[in-house]
Amino acid sequence: MLFDCFLYFNEKELLELRYHMLKDIVDGFIITDADRTFKGDKKPFTCVETLEELGIPQDKVQVPSWLLVISNLAPVNRLAVFII
């Protein structure tokens, strides 16, 4: 099986383009969505809503959502990841 896997961060046009270009080639899509930006700022989960808005059927799409917990404990920053 062949899957297209990518991170989603509110790039609606890129999501739509990628889906339509690859839908007949891949067996499915795995699109990750998180509750934080790469800088650590909080953000809402929006990927599933965007898929619905674009009319993209979710039968070939999986969207694991990641709850990211950032801790500033010395000597290194620690990142805990929870998949919901």
Secondary structure as GFF3:
##gff-version 3
##sequence-region A 1 84
A	DSSP	beta_strand	3	7	.	.	.	ID=ss1
A	DSSP	alpha_helix	12	22	.	.	.	ID=ss2
A	DSSP	beta_strand	28	34	.	.	.	ID=ss3
A	DSSP	alpha_helix	47	54	.	.	.	ID=ss4
A	DSSP	three_ten_helix	58	60	.	.	.	ID=ss5
A	DSSP	beta_strand	61	62	.	.	.	ID=ss6
A	DSSP	beta_strand	65	71	.	.	.	ID=ss7
A	DSSP	beta_strand	78	83	.	.	.	ID=ss8
###
